[in-house]
Amino acid sequence: MTENAVLRLRAERLARATRPFHARGNRIRRCQRCLLPLKQCLCSTIQPAPARSRFCLVMYDTEPMKPSNTGRLIADILPDTLAFQWSRTEPSPALLALLSEPHWQPMVVFPASFANADRTVINAPPDNGKTPLFIMLDGTWSEARKMFRKSPWLEGFPVISVELDRLSDYLLREVHARDHYCTAEVASALLSLAGDDVAALGLQQHFSLFRARYLAGKPHHQYAITATERESV
């Protein structure tokens, strides 16, 4: 199975842990790649897709280890996705070097309403010949806001804000507001904006299958039966 930066980051984070990490449902036997229950494993269905755009995931602490995380779905479809652990004061030198390379067009993906008045906000990648580099702050909503507020090394880059015309399909964690979407949903929309339609569709389908199998693995979840039926259609 294709290696990617999120899997490497997860392995590094596990190696640094001083005690076992126990996510919800930790007693379930899981595939150690997709983190779904073994009988719901979707590794054999992963089909990488070509795209000009690149993604850089800045992940909060234990986020790479959570079975509900959807940022890693991006790396499944786009194996050249980059991933780094977030630090307010000591960001990875490799991350800073990446952001300074002139052929990239870095953009911080976040709702426009949280940007300061003097921050450049865009709704589509600029047509300047540079390769779009979407920086996604991957964590819970409160963690993402913290990363956005406390990452001075990102302040020089424009904010790209995505408006989705439907409610989020993300039912794996609590959604706090109508316009809060999961990482994979936003990434699929960004790929469409950048003209990477094949990858956008591939990620959307991968997310839908992941969501269905995740919920199907929770027999007492109110959406489990619906999710299973949807996958079989």
C-alpha positions as CSV (number, residue, x, y, z in Angstrom):
1,M,0.0,0.0,0.0
2,T,1.3,3.5,-0.9
3,E,3.2,5.2,1.9
4,N,2.4,8.9,2.5
5,A,3.3,11.8,4.8
6,V,0.3,11.4,7.1
7,L,1.1,7.7,7.8
8,R,4.7,8.7,8.5
9,L,3.6,11.5,10.8
10,R,1.3,9.1,12.6
11,A,4.2,6.6,13.1
12,E,6.4,9.4,14.4
13,R,3.8,10.7,16.8
14,L,3.2,7.1,18.1
15,A,6.9,6.7,18.6
16,R,7.1,9.8,20.7
17,A,4.1,9.0,22.9
18,T,4.8,8.3,26.5
19,R,1.6,6.4,27.0
20,P,-0.8,4.5,24.8
21,F,-3.2,6.6,22.7
22,H,-6.8,5.5,23.2
23,A,-9.3,7.0,20.8
24,R,-13.0,6.3,21.1
25,G,-13.8,2.7,20.2
26,N,-10.2,1.7,21.0
27,R,-11.3,-1.8,21.9
28,I,-12.2,-2.5,18.3
29,R,-9.6,-4.3,16.2
30,R,-8.7,-1.9,13.4
31,C,-6.7,-1.8,10.3
32,Q,-3.5,0.0,11.1
33,R,-3.5,1.9,7.9
34,C,-7.1,3.2,7.3
35,L,-7.9,2.9,11.1
36,L,-11.3,1.4,10.3
37,P,-12.6,-1.8,11.9
38,L,-10.9,-4.8,10.2
39,K,-14.1,-5.9,8.5
40,Q,-14.7,-2.4,7.2
41,C,-11.2,-1.8,5.9
42,L,-11.2,0.2,2.7
43,C,-7.4,0.0,1.8
44,S,-8.1,-2.1,-1.3
45,T,-10.4,0.6,-2.7
46,I,-7.9,3.5,-2.6
47,Q,-7.2,4.8,-6.1
48,P,-4.8,7.8,-6.2
49,A,-5.6,10.5,-8.7
50,P,-3.5,13.1,-10.6
51,A,-3.7,16.7,-9.6
52,R,-1.7,19.9,-10.2
53,S,-2.6,21.2,-6.8
54,R,-0.8,20.2,-3.6
55,F,-1.9,20.0,0.0
56,C,0.0,20.7,3.2
57,L,-1.7,19.4,6.3
58,V,-0.7,21.1,9.5
59,M,-2.0,18.7,12.1
60,Y,-2.7,19.3,15.8
61,D,-1.0,16.9,18.2
62,T,-2.8,13.6,18.2
63,E,-4.9,14.3,15.1
64,P,-3.0,11.8,12.9
65,M,-3.9,9.0,15.2
66,K,-7.7,9.5,15.3
67,P,-9.8,7.1,13.3
68,S,-12.3,9.9,12.6
69,N,-9.6,12.1,11.0
70,T,-10.4,12.9,7.3
71,G,-7.2,14.8,6.5
72,R,-5.5,11.5,5.8
73,L,-8.1,10.8,3.1
74,I,-6.5,13.6,1.1
75,A,-3.1,11.8,1.3
76,D,-4.8,8.5,0.2
77,I,-5.9,10.1,-3.1
78,L,-3.0,12.5,-3.5
79,P,0.1,10.6,-2.1
80,D,2.4,13.6,-2.5
81,T,0.4,15.5,0.2
82,L,2.6,17.0,2.8
83,A,2.0,16.7,6.6
84,F,3.6,18.4,9.6
85,Q,2.9,18.5,13.3
86,W,1.7,22.0,14.4
87,S,3.9,24.1,16.7
88,R,3.3,27.7,17.5
89,T,6.9,28.6,18.4
90,E,8.9,25.9,16.6
91,P,7.4,25.0,13.2
92,S,9.2,22.4,11.3
93,P,12.2,23.8,9.3
94,A,11.1,21.6,6.4
95,L,7.7,23.3,6.5
96,L,9.2,26.8,6.5
97,A,11.5,25.9,3.7
98,L,8.6,24.5,1.7
99,L,6.6,27.7,2.2
100,S,9.5,29.9,1.0
101,E,9.9,28.1,-2.4
102,P,9.0,30.5,-5.1
103,H,7.1,28.1,-7.4
104,W,4.4,27.5,-4.8
105,Q,1.4,29.7,-4.1
106,P,0.6,29.0,-0.4
107,M,-2.9,29.7,0.8
108,V,-4.3,29.2,4.3
109,V,-7.6,27.4,4.1
110,F,-10.0,29.0,6.7
111,P,-13.3,30.8,6.9
112,A,-13.0,34.5,5.8
113,S,-14.9,35.7,8.9
114,F,-11.9,34.8,11.1
115,A,-9.3,36.8,9.1
116,N,-8.2,40.2,10.3
117,A,-9.3,43.2,8.2
118,D,-5.8,43.6,6.7
119,R,-5.5,40.0,5.7
120,T,-5.9,39.1,2.0
121,V,-8.9,36.8,1.5
122,I,-9.6,35.0,-1.8
123,N,-12.3,32.7,-3.0
124,A,-10.2,30.9,-5.7
125,P,-6.5,30.2,-6.4
126,P,-4.9,33.1,-8.1
127,D,-4.0,32.7,-11.8
128,N,-0.4,33.6,-11.5
129,G,1.3,30.5,-13.0
130,K,2.3,29.1,-9.5
131,T,1.3,25.7,-8.2
132,P,-1.5,26.0,-5.7
133,L,-0.4,24.9,-2.2
134,F,-3.4,24.6,0.1
135,I,-2.4,24.8,3.8
136,M,-5.1,23.0,5.8
137,L,-5.2,23.3,9.6
138,D,-6.3,19.8,10.7
139,G,-7.8,19.3,14.1
140,T,-11.1,19.8,15.9
141,W,-12.8,23.2,15.2
142,S,-11.4,24.7,18.5
143,E,-7.9,23.4,17.7
144,A,-8.1,24.7,14.1
145,R,-9.0,28.2,15.4
146,K,-6.1,28.1,17.8
147,M,-3.7,27.1,15.0
148,F,-5.1,29.9,12.8
149,R,-4.7,32.5,15.6
150,K,-1.3,31.4,16.9
151,S,0.8,30.6,13.8
152,P,2.7,33.9,13.1
153,W,4.7,32.1,10.4
154,L,1.4,31.8,8.3
155,E,0.3,35.4,8.6
156,G,2.0,36.5,5.4
157,F,-0.1,34.2,3.2
158,P,-3.6,34.8,1.8
159,V,-6.6,33.1,3.3
160,I,-8.8,31.1,0.9
161,S,-12.4,30.7,2.0
162,V,-14.6,28.0,0.6
163,E,-18.4,28.3,0.6
164,L,-20.2,24.9,0.2
165,D,-23.8,25.0,-0.9
166,R,-24.9,22.1,1.3
167,L,-24.7,21.0,4.9
168,S,-21.8,18.9,5.9
169,D,-22.1,15.1,5.4
170,Y,-19.6,14.7,8.2
171,L,-21.3,12.7,11.0
172,L,-18.2,11.3,12.7
173,R,-17.8,14.2,15.1
174,E,-20.1,16.9,16.3
175,V,-20.6,19.8,13.9
176,H,-20.8,23.1,15.8
177,A,-22.2,25.3,13.0
178,R,-23.7,25.0,9.5
179,D,-20.6,26.3,7.8
180,H,-18.1,24.0,9.5
181,Y,-17.0,21.2,7.2
182,C,-14.6,18.4,7.5
183,T,-11.1,18.6,6.0
184,A,-11.8,16.1,3.2
185,E,-15.0,18.0,2.1
186,V,-13.2,21.3,1.9
187,A,-10.2,19.7,0.1
188,S,-12.5,18.3,-2.6
189,A,-14.1,21.7,-3.1
190,L,-10.6,23.3,-3.4
191,L,-9.6,20.8,-6.0
192,S,-12.7,21.7,-8.1
193,L,-11.8,25.4,-7.8
194,A,-8.3,24.7,-9.0
195,G,-9.6,22.7,-12.0
196,D,-8.4,19.3,-10.6
197,D,-11.8,17.7,-11.3
198,V,-10.6,14.1,-11.5
199,A,-9.0,14.3,-8.1
200,A,-11.9,16.2,-6.6
201,L,-14.3,13.5,-7.6
202,G,-11.9,10.8,-6.4
203,L,-11.6,12.4,-3.0
204,Q,-15.4,12.9,-2.7
205,Q,-16.0,9.3,-3.5
206,H,-13.3,8.1,-1.1
207,F,-14.8,10.3,1.7
208,S,-18.3,9.0,1.1
209,L,-17.1,5.4,1.3
210,F,-15.0,6.1,4.4
211,R,-17.9,7.8,6.1
212,A,-20.3,4.9,5.2
213,R,-17.9,2.2,6.5
214,Y,-16.9,4.2,9.6
215,L,-20.6,4.5,10.6
216,A,-21.4,1.0,9.6
217,G,-18.7,-0.1,12.1
218,K,-20.7,1.6,14.9
219,P,-23.7,-0.7,15.3
220,H,-25.5,1.6,17.8
221,H,-25.0,4.8,15.8
222,Q,-28.3,6.2,14.6
223,Y,-26.9,6.5,11.0
224,A,-25.2,3.1,10.8
225,I,-27.9,1.3,8.8
226,T,-28.5,4.2,6.5
227,A,-24.8,4.5,5.8
228,T,-24.5,0.8,5.0
229,E,-27.5,0.9,2.7
230,R,-26.1,3.9,0.9
231,E,-22.8,2.2,0.2
232,S,-24.6,-0.7,-1.4
233,V,-26.6,1.4,-3.9
